[in-house]
């Protein structure tokens, strides 16, 4: 999956950066994050909260996101007894 994403997003990032646009990348894949940053993305929005090392190595800001399940299932019955505790435990 990561390689296919790279093929889609890197040309767009390069084109936007060439126009002076600041770009963030939303991903959960290491290869996508690394290639997007190399292409000029300046912020890593990590939907898996697992890419801190990638952001640190590239010296870009990192946003850790919470996601239950996968992108395809994360909205299936998103019920919490205590949302703060659930998100805190995830992160």
Backbone as XML, in Angstrom:
<?xml version="1.0"?>
<chain id="A" units="angstrom">
  <residue number="1" name="UNK">
    <atom name="N" x="0.816" y="-1.206" z="0.000"/>
    <atom name="CA" x="0.000" y="0.000" z="0.000"/>
    <atom name="C" x="0.851" y="1.259" z="0.000"/>
  </residue>
  <residue number="2" name="UNK">
    <atom name="N" x="1.923" y="1.258" z="0.761"/>
    <atom name="CA" x="2.751" y="2.444" z="0.876"/>
    <atom name="C" x="3.321" y="2.922" z="-0.445"/>
  </residue>
  <residue number="3" name="UNK">
    <atom name="N" x="3.816" y="2.004" z="-1.269"/>
    <atom name="CA" x="4.406" y="2.393" z="-2.547"/>
    <atom name="C" x="3.389" y="3.044" z="-3.474"/>
  </residue>
  <residue number="4" name="UNK">
    <atom name="N" x="2.176" y="2.521" z="-3.478"/>
    <atom name="CA" x="1.118" y="3.099" z="-4.307"/>
    <atom name="C" x="0.796" y="4.514" z="-3.858"/>
  </residue>
  <residue number="5" name="UNK">
    <atom name="N" x="0.787" y="4.735" z="-2.542"/>
    <atom name="CA" x="0.536" y="6.072" z="-1.997"/>
    <atom name="C" x="1.649" y="7.030" z="-2.401"/>
  </residue>
  <residue number="6" name="UNK">
    <atom name="N" x="2.880" y="6.548" z="-2.338"/>
    <atom name="CA" x="4.025" y="7.377" z="-2.723"/>
    <atom name="C" x="3.860" y="7.849" z="-4.163"/>
  </residue>
  <residue number="7" name="UNK">
    <atom name="N" x="3.502" y="6.937" z="-5.044"/>
    <atom name="CA" x="3.324" y="7.281" z="-6.455"/>
    <atom name="C" x="2.249" y="8.345" z="-6.655"/>
  </residue>
  <residue number="8" name="UNK">
    <atom name="N" x="1.236" y="8.338" z="-5.791"/>
    <atom name="CA" x="0.147" y="9.321" z="-5.907"/>
    <atom name="C" x="0.508" y="10.658" z="-5.285"/>
  </residue>
  <residue number="9" name="UNK">
    <atom name="N" x="1.116" y="10.645" z="-4.098"/>
    <atom name="CA" x="1.258" y="11.900" z="-3.360"/>
    <atom name="C" x="2.535" y="12.679" z="-3.660"/>
  </residue>
  <residue number="10" name="UNK">
    <atom name="N" x="3.627" y="11.999" z="-3.950"/>
    <atom name="CA" x="4.898" y="12.718" z="-4.137"/>
    <atom name="C" x="4.823" y="13.732" z="-5.275"/>
  </residue>
  <residue number="11" name="UNK">
    <atom name="N" x="4.301" y="13.398" z="-6.453"/>
    <atom name="CA" x="4.229" y="14.427" z="-7.503"/>
    <atom name="C" x="3.375" y="15.636" z="-7.106"/>
  </residue>
  <residue number="12" name="UNK">
    <atom name="N" x="2.312" y="15.394" z="-6.362"/>
    <atom name="CA" x="1.456" y="16.495" z="-5.915"/>
    <atom name="C" x="2.212" y="17.374" z="-4.921"/>
  </residue>
  <residue number="13" name="UNK">
    <atom name="N" x="2.904" y="16.751" z="-3.985"/>
    <atom name="CA" x="3.691" y="17.514" z="-3.003"/>
    <atom name="C" x="4.742" y="18.344" z="-3.717"/>
  </residue>
  <residue number="14" name="UNK">
    <atom name="N" x="5.462" y="17.735" z="-4.632"/>
    <atom name="CA" x="6.506" y="18.464" z="-5.365"/>
    <atom name="C" x="5.931" y="19.663" z="-6.112"/>
  </residue>
  <residue number="15" name="UNK">
    <atom name="N" x="4.779" y="19.489" z="-6.749"/>
    <atom name="CA" x="4.147" y="20.587" z="-7.488"/>
    <atom name="C" x="3.698" y="21.699" z="-6.553"/>
  </residue>
  <residue number="16" name="UNK">
    <atom name="N" x="3.110" y="21.336" z="-5.423"/>
    <atom name="CA" x="2.653" y="22.350" z="-4.469"/>
    <atom name="C" x="3.825" y="23.103" z="-3.854"/>
  </residue>
  <residue number="17" name="UNK">
    <atom name="N" x="4.844" y="22.383" z="-3.465"/>
    <atom name="CA" x="6.030" y="23.019" z="-2.868"/>
    <atom name="C" x="6.682" y="23.963" z="-3.877"/>
  </residue>
  <residue number="18" name="UNK">
    <atom name="N" x="6.721" y="23.570" z="-5.147"/>
    <atom name="CA" x="7.290" y="24.430" z="-6.191"/>
    <atom name="C" x="6.528" y="25.743" z="-6.310"/>
  </residue>
  <residue number="19" name="UNK">
    <atom name="N" x="5.252" y="25.731" z="-5.938"/>
    <atom name="CA" x="4.424" y="26.937" z="-5.968"/>
    <atom name="C" x="4.476" y="27.709" z="-4.656"/>
  </residue>
  <residue number="20" name="UNK">
    <atom name="N" x="5.268" y="27.230" z="-3.703"/>
    <atom name="CA" x="5.416" y="27.924" z="-2.430"/>
    <atom name="C" x="4.386" y="27.540" z="-1.377"/>
  </residue>
  <residue number="21" name="UNK">
    <atom name="N" x="3.686" y="26.440" z="-1.579"/>
    <atom name="CA" x="2.651" y="25.994" z="-0.649"/>
    <atom name="C" x="3.282" y="25.118" z="0.435"/>
  </residue>
  <residue number="22" name="UNK">
    <atom name="N" x="2.945" y="25.387" z="1.684"/>
    <atom name="CA" x="3.369" y="24.518" z="2.785"/>
    <atom name="C" x="2.480" y="23.273" z="2.774"/>
  </residue>
  <residue number="23" name="UNK">
    <atom name="N" x="3.093" y="22.105" z="2.896"/>
    <atom name="CA" x="2.366" y="20.845" z="2.763"/>
    <atom name="C" x="2.605" y="19.964" z="3.981"/>
  </residue>
  <residue number="24" name="UNK">
    <atom name="N" x="1.518" y="19.370" z="4.481"/>
    <atom name="CA" x="1.645" y="18.326" z="5.491"/>
    <atom name="C" x="1.249" y="17.012" z="4.842"/>
  </residue>
  <residue number="25" name="UNK">
    <atom name="N" x="1.739" y="15.921" z="5.381"/>
    <atom name="CA" x="1.371" y="14.603" z="4.888"/>
    <atom name="C" x="0.631" y="13.860" z="5.991"/>
  </residue>
  <residue number="26" name="UNK">
    <atom name="N" x="-0.539" y="13.314" z="5.648"/>
    <atom name="CA" x="-1.310" y="12.477" z="6.566"/>
    <atom name="C" x="-1.068" y="11.030" z="6.151"/>
  </residue>
  <residue number="27" name="UNK">
    <atom name="N" x="-0.443" y="10.255" z="7.015"/>
    <atom name="CA" x="-0.137" y="8.875" z="6.665"/>
    <atom name="C" x="0.089" y="8.042" z="7.911"/>
  </residue>
  <residue number="28" name="UNK">
    <atom name="N" x="0.151" y="6.741" z="7.703"/>
    <atom name="CA" x="0.539" y="5.810" z="8.757"/>
    <atom name="C" x="1.650" y="4.897" z="8.255"/>
  </residue>
  <residue number="29" name="UNK">
    <atom name="N" x="2.162" y="5.207" z="7.071"/>
    <atom name="CA" x="3.184" y="4.396" z="6.426"/>
    <atom name="C" x="4.546" y="5.092" z="6.466"/>
  </residue>
  <residue number="30" name="UNK">
    <atom name="N" x="5.556" y="4.398" z="6.945"/>
    <atom name="CA" x="6.903" y="4.965" z="7.054"/>
    <atom name="C" x="7.401" y="5.444" z="5.697"/>
  </residue>
  <residue number="31" name="UNK">
    <atom name="N" x="7.295" y="4.607" z="4.678"/>
    <atom name="CA" x="7.833" y="4.965" z="3.366"/>
    <atom name="C" x="7.134" y="6.207" z="2.805"/>
  </residue>
  <residue number="32" name="UNK">
    <atom name="N" x="5.844" y="6.328" z="3.015"/>
    <atom name="CA" x="5.117" y="7.500" z="2.534"/>
    <atom name="C" x="5.602" y="8.749" z="3.273"/>
  </residue>
  <residue number="33" name="UNK">
    <atom name="N" x="5.726" y="8.640" z="4.576"/>
    <atom name="CA" x="6.198" y="9.781" z="5.370"/>
    <atom name="C" x="7.594" y="10.217" z="4.921"/>
  </residue>
  <residue number="34" name="UNK">
    <atom name="N" x="8.492" y="9.265" z="4.799"/>
    <atom name="CA" x="9.871" y="9.600" z="4.410"/>
    <atom name="C" x="9.939" y="10.226" z="3.023"/>
  </residue>
  <residue number="35" name="UNK">
    <atom name="N" x="9.237" y="9.658" z="2.085"/>
    <atom name="CA" x="9.278" y="10.184" z="0.704"/>
    <atom name="C" x="8.557" y="11.524" z="0.597"/>
  </residue>
  <residue number="36" name="UNK">
    <atom name="N" x="7.468" y="11.696" z="1.337"/>
    <atom name="CA" x="6.747" y="12.969" z="1.311"/>
    <atom name="C" x="7.602" y="14.083" z="1.894"/>
  </residue>
  <residue number="37" name="UNK">
    <atom name="N" x="8.281" y="13.785" z="2.979"/>
    <atom name="CA" x="9.167" y="14.783" z="3.593"/>
    <atom name="C" x="10.321" y="15.108" z="2.648"/>
  </residue>
  <residue number="38" name="UNK">
    <atom name="N" x="10.881" y="14.089" z="2.017"/>
    <atom name="CA" x="11.956" y="14.311" z="1.046"/>
    <atom name="C" x="11.478" y="15.167" z="-0.125"/>
  </residue>
  <residue number="39" name="UNK">
    <atom name="N" x="10.187" y="15.065" z="-0.460"/>
    <atom name="CA" x="9.608" y="15.842" z="-1.556"/>
    <atom name="C" x="9.254" y="17.266" z="-1.138"/>
  </residue>
  <residue number="40" name="UNK">
    <atom name="N" x="9.324" y="17.542" z="0.181"/>
    <atom name="CA" x="9.080" y="18.898" z="0.644"/>
    <atom name="C" x="7.992" y="19.088" z="1.667"/>
  </residue>
  <residue number="41" name="UNK">
    <atom name="N" x="7.292" y="18.023" z="2.053"/>
    <atom name="CA" x="6.295" y="18.161" z="3.120"/>
    <atom name="C" x="7.008" y="18.597" z="4.396"/>
  </residue>
  <residue number="42" name="UNK">
    <atom name="N" x="6.405" y="19.515" z="5.131"/>
    <atom name="CA" x="7.076" y="20.087" z="6.299"/>
    <atom name="C" x="6.395" y="19.747" z="7.621"/>
  </residue>
  <residue number="43" name="UNK">
    <atom name="N" x="5.368" y="18.903" z="7.580"/>
    <atom name="CA" x="4.691" y="18.474" z="8.793"/>
    <atom name="C" x="4.178" y="17.059" z="8.582"/>
  </residue>
  <residue number="44" name="UNK">
    <atom name="N" x="4.367" y="16.205" z="9.583"/>
    <atom name="CA" x="3.899" y="14.827" z="9.526"/>
    <atom name="C" x="2.690" y="14.676" z="10.438"/>
  </residue>
  <residue number="45" name="UNK">
    <atom name="N" x="1.520" y="14.466" z="9.826"/>
    <atom name="CA" x="0.283" y="14.206" z="10.557"/>
    <atom name="C" x="0.109" y="12.693" z="10.560"/>
  </residue>
  <residue number="46" name="UNK">
    <atom name="N" x="0.480" y="12.084" z="11.665"/>
    <atom name="CA" x="0.608" y="10.635" z="11.785"/>
    <atom name="C" x="-0.678" y="10.019" z="12.313"/>
  </residue>
  <residue number="47" name="UNK">
    <atom name="N" x="-1.460" y="9.424" z="11.427"/>
    <atom name="CA" x="-2.750" y="8.874" z="11.812"/>
    <atom name="C" x="-2.641" y="7.573" z="12.601"/>
  </residue>
  <residue number="48" name="UNK">
    <atom name="N" x="-1.421" y="7.085" z="12.791"/>
    <atom name="CA" x="-1.213" y="5.873" z="13.594"/>
    <atom name="C" x="-0.495" y="6.155" z="14.905"/>
  </residue>
  <residue number="49" name="UNK">
    <atom name="N" x="-0.052" y="7.381" z="15.090"/>
    <atom name="CA" x="0.728" y="7.775" z="16.273"/>
    <atom name="C" x="1.947" y="6.877" z="16.460"/>
  </residue>
  <residue number="50" name="UNK">
    <atom name="N" x="2.551" y="6.448" z="15.351"/>
    <atom name="CA" x="3.690" y="5.535" z="15.442"/>
    <atom name="C" x="4.924" y="6.006" z="14.682"/>
  </residue>
  <residue number="51" name="UNK">
    <atom name="N" x="4.895" y="7.211" z="14.148"/>
    <atom name="CA" x="5.976" y="7.665" z="13.283"/>
    <atom name="C" x="6.833" y="8.765" z="13.895"/>
  </residue>
  <residue number="52" name="UNK">
    <atom name="N" x="6.889" y="8.821" z="15.203"/>
    <atom name="CA" x="7.690" y="9.864" z="15.872"/>
    <atom name="C" x="9.145" y="9.812" z="15.441"/>
  </residue>
  <residue number="53" name="UNK">
    <atom name="N" x="9.701" y="8.628" z="15.301"/>
    <atom name="CA" x="11.112" y="8.500" z="14.925"/>
    <atom name="C" x="11.370" y="9.043" z="13.525"/>
  </residue>
  <residue number="54" name="UNK">
    <atom name="N" x="10.426" y="8.864" z="12.626"/>
    <atom name="CA" x="10.563" y="9.391" z="11.261"/>
    <atom name="C" x="10.597" y="10.910" z="11.307"/>
  </residue>
  <residue number="55" name="UNK">
    <atom name="N" x="9.663" y="11.500" z="12.044"/>
    <atom name="CA" x="9.612" y="12.964" z="12.162"/>
    <atom name="C" x="10.869" y="13.499" z="12.835"/>
  </residue>
  <residue number="56" name="UNK">
    <atom name="N" x="11.319" y="12.830" z="13.872"/>
    <atom name="CA" x="12.522" y="13.276" z="14.582"/>
    <atom name="C" x="13.745" y="13.224" z="13.673"/>
  </residue>
  <residue number="57" name="UNK">
    <atom name="N" x="13.886" y="12.141" z="12.932"/>
    <atom name="CA" x="15.036" y="11.999" z="12.034"/>
    <atom name="C" x="15.028" y="13.073" z="10.951"/>
  </residue>
  <residue number="58" name="UNK">
    <atom name="N" x="13.835" y="13.444" z="10.492"/>
    <atom name="CA" x="13.711" y="14.459" z="9.442"/>
    <atom name="C" x="13.636" y="15.874" z="10.002"/>
  </residue>
  <residue number="59" name="UNK">
    <atom name="N" x="13.511" y="15.977" z="11.320"/>
    <atom name="CA" x="13.404" y="17.279" z="11.992"/>
    <atom name="C" x="12.204" y="18.087" z="11.493"/>
  </residue>
  <residue number="60" name="UNK">
    <atom name="N" x="11.057" y="17.397" z="11.416"/>
    <atom name="CA" x="9.812" y="18.077" z="11.067"/>
    <atom name="C" x="8.829" y="17.911" z="12.216"/>
  </residue>
  <residue number="61" name="UNK">
    <atom name="N" x="7.902" y="18.848" z="12.371"/>
    <atom name="CA" x="6.879" y="18.700" z="13.403"/>
    <atom name="C" x="6.051" y="17.440" z="13.172"/>
  </residue>
  <residue number="62" name="UNK">
    <atom name="N" x="5.576" y="16.855" z="14.278"/>
    <atom name="CA" x="4.836" y="15.594" z="14.248"/>
    <atom name="C" x="3.541" y="15.759" z="15.023"/>
  </residue>
  <residue number="63" name="UNK">
    <atom name="N" x="2.427" y="15.386" z="14.410"/>
    <atom name="CA" x="1.127" y="15.393" z="15.059"/>
    <atom name="C" x="0.690" y="13.942" z="15.212"/>
  </residue>
  <residue number="64" name="UNK">
    <atom name="N" x="0.535" y="13.490" z="16.452"/>
    <atom name="CA" x="0.086" y="12.120" z="16.723"/>
    <atom name="C" x="-1.435" y="12.106" z="16.752"/>
  </residue>
  <residue number="65" name="UNK">
    <atom name="N" x="-2.021" y="11.279" z="15.903"/>
    <atom name="CA" x="-3.471" y="11.194" z="15.809"/>
    <atom name="C" x="-3.963" y="9.876" z="16.401"/>
  </residue>
  <residue number="66" name="UNK">
    <atom name="N" x="-5.207" y="9.855" z="16.788"/>
    <atom name="CA" x="-5.852" y="8.662" z="17.333"/>
    <atom name="C" x="-6.787" y="8.084" z="16.278"/>
  </residue>
  <residue number="67" name="UNK">
    <atom name="N" x="-6.711" y="6.780" z="16.090"/>
    <atom name="CA" x="-7.604" y="6.111" z="15.150"/>
    <atom name="C" x="-7.949" y="4.730" z="15.705"/>
  </residue>
  <residue number="68" name="UNK">
    <atom name="N" x="-9.221" y="4.428" z="15.785"/>
    <atom name="CA" x="-9.656" y="3.083" z="16.189"/>
    <atom name="C" x="-9.807" y="2.241" z="14.939"/>
  </residue>
  <residue number="69" name="UNK">
    <atom name="N" x="-9.124" y="1.105" z="14.893"/>
    <atom name="CA" x="-9.216" y="0.224" z="13.740"/>
    <atom name="C" x="-8.348" y="0.703" z="12.596"/>
  </residue>
  <residue number="70" name="UNK">
    <atom name="N" x="-8.879" y="0.607" z="11.394"/>
    <atom name="CA" x="-8.176" y="1.035" z="10.183"/>
    <atom name="C" x="-8.959" y="2.179" z="9.559"/>
  </residue>
  <residue number="71" name="UNK">
    <atom name="N" x="-8.390" y="2.859" z="8.560"/>
    <atom name="CA" x="-9.175" y="3.915" z="7.917"/>
    <atom name="C" x="-10.533" y="3.415" z="7.401"/>
  </residue>
  <residue number="72" name="UNK">
    <atom name="N" x="-10.583" y="2.166" z="6.959"/>
    <atom name="CA" x="-11.840" y="1.623" z="6.450"/>
    <atom name="C" x="-12.858" y="1.329" z="7.549"/>
  </residue>
  <residue number="73" name="UNK">
    <atom name="N" x="-12.395" y="1.080" z="8.777"/>
    <atom name="CA" x="-13.312" y="0.673" z="9.850"/>
    <atom name="C" x="-13.414" y="1.665" z="11.001"/>
  </residue>
  <residue number="74" name="UNK">
    <atom name="N" x="-12.646" y="2.730" z="10.972"/>
    <atom name="CA" x="-12.560" y="3.608" z="12.143"/>
    <atom name="C" x="-13.880" y="4.289" z="12.509"/>
  </residue>
  <residue number="75" name="UNK">
    <atom name="N" x="-14.807" y="4.373" z="11.584"/>
    <atom name="CA" x="-16.095" y="4.995" z="11.884"/>
    <atom name="C" x="-17.190" y="3.979" z="12.184"/>
  </residue>
  <residue number="76" name="UNK">
    <atom name="N" x="-16.833" y="2.705" z="12.223"/>
    <atom name="CA" x="-17.807" y="1.663" z="12.563"/>
    <atom name="C" x="-18.023" y="1.642" z="14.070"/>
  </residue>
  <residue number="77" name="UNK">
    <atom name="N" x="-19.170" y="2.121" z="14.501"/>
    <atom name="CA" x="-19.538" y="2.113" z="15.915"/>
    <atom name="C" x="-18.474" y="2.728" z="16.824"/>
  </residue>
  <residue number="78" name="UNK">
    <atom name="N" x="-18.119" y="3.988" z="16.595"/>
    <atom name="CA" x="-17.105" y="4.624" z="17.444"/>
    <atom name="C" x="-17.683" y="5.040" z="18.800"/>
  </residue>
  <residue number="79" name="UNK">
    <atom name="N" x="-17.844" y="4.090" z="19.687"/>
    <atom name="CA" x="-18.429" y="4.341" z="21.000"/>
    <atom name="C" x="-17.341" y="4.287" z="22.071"/>
  </residue>
  <residue number="80" name="UNK">
    <atom name="N" x="-17.390" y="5.228" z="22.983"/>
    <atom name="CA" x="-16.453" y="5.288" z="24.104"/>
    <atom name="C" x="-17.229" y="5.429" z="25.400"/>
  </residue>
  <residue number="81" name="UNK">
    <atom name="N" x="-16.800" y="4.760" z="26.435"/>
    <atom name="CA" x="-17.322" y="5.002" z="27.760"/>
    <atom name="C" x="-16.672" y="6.268" z="28.305"/>
  </residue>
  <residue number="82" name="UNK">
    <atom name="N" x="-15.363" y="6.399" z="28.075"/>
    <atom name="CA" x="-14.591" y="7.566" z="28.496"/>
    <atom name="C" x="-13.615" y="7.891" z="27.375"/>
  </residue>
  <residue number="83" name="UNK">
    <atom name="N" x="-13.993" y="8.846" z="26.522"/>
    <atom name="CA" x="-13.190" y="9.148" z="25.339"/>
    <atom name="C" x="-11.787" y="9.636" z="25.701"/>
  </residue>
  <residue number="84" name="UNK">
    <atom name="N" x="-11.648" y="10.430" z="26.727"/>
    <atom name="CA" x="-10.331" y="10.933" z="27.123"/>
    <atom name="C" x="-9.418" y="9.780" z="27.559"/>
  </residue>
  <residue number="85" name="UNK">
    <atom name="N" x="-9.959" y="8.877" z="28.356"/>
    <atom name="CA" x="-9.166" y="7.728" z="28.788"/>
    <atom name="C" x="-8.806" y="6.835" z="27.603"/>
  </residue>
  <residue number="86" name="UNK">
    <atom name="N" x="-9.741" y="6.636" z="26.684"/>
    <atom name="CA" x="-9.482" y="5.802" z="25.518"/>
    <atom name="C" x="-8.409" y="6.361" z="24.615"/>
  </residue>
  <residue number="87" name="UNK">
    <atom name="N" x="-8.497" y="7.658" z="24.339"/>
    <atom name="CA" x="-7.486" y="8.297" z="23.494"/>
    <atom name="C" x="-6.148" y="8.340" z="24.220"/>
  </residue>
  <residue number="88" name="UNK">
    <atom name="N" x="-6.146" y="8.660" z="25.484"/>
    <atom name="CA" x="-4.902" y="8.687" z="26.257"/>
    <atom name="C" x="-4.215" y="7.322" z="26.270"/>
  </residue>
  <residue number="89" name="UNK">
    <atom name="N" x="-4.992" y="6.264" z="26.428"/>
    <atom name="CA" x="-4.423" y="4.917" z="26.425"/>
    <atom name="C" x="-3.832" y="4.582" z="25.061"/>
  </residue>
  <residue number="90" name="UNK">
    <atom name="N" x="-4.496" y="5.006" z="23.991"/>
    <atom name="CA" x="-4.000" y="4.757" z="22.636"/>
    <atom name="C" x="-2.678" y="5.458" z="22.415"/>
  </residue>
  <residue number="91" name="UNK">
    <atom name="N" x="-2.637" y="6.727" z="22.808"/>
    <atom name="CA" x="-1.423" y="7.518" z="22.574"/>
    <atom name="C" x="-0.333" y="7.159" z="23.564"/>
  </residue>
</chain>
